[in-house]
Amino acid sequence: MTVDRADGDVRRAIRDAMDRLIAGKPLHSDGKLTIKSLAEEAGVKRWLLTHRHTDLQAEFRARISNTDTPPALVALRDERDDAQR
């Protein structure tokens, strides 16, 4: 089975976007850990994740479930706690 060069680039972009979102360092999205944000972060249409690259969608969900609290959420909680004090 041969992989189309463009398809390989798309998969690489999606995996890079996963890494950024999970690390809490989004460049092109709101940083939420959703499929919509993953697509925005990768610069691809959402249907590519929901119909063509379903394995990457499942990988993203698995990585989220195995990840501690995202750094962005920790920062928001810290800000809230500071404001309450």
C-alpha positions, 0 to 999 in steps of 0.5 A: 500500500502506498501513501500519498505524499499529501496524505502523509503531510496531513497526518504529520500536521495532525500529529504535530497539532496533537502534541501542541494541544496536549502540551497546552501550546496551541498556535492556530486554535483556541487550545481546547482538547476537541476534534474541532480544535485539533482540526483547526490547529492542524489546518485541516478540515474536520471531516478529515479526522472524522471520516478519513483519519479516524485512527488519528481521531482515536489516537487523540482521544486516547492521548487525552484520556492518558494525560494529566490536566492540561497546562492551560487548564492548570493556569486558568485554575491558578488565575481563578484561585488568585482572583478569589484570594 
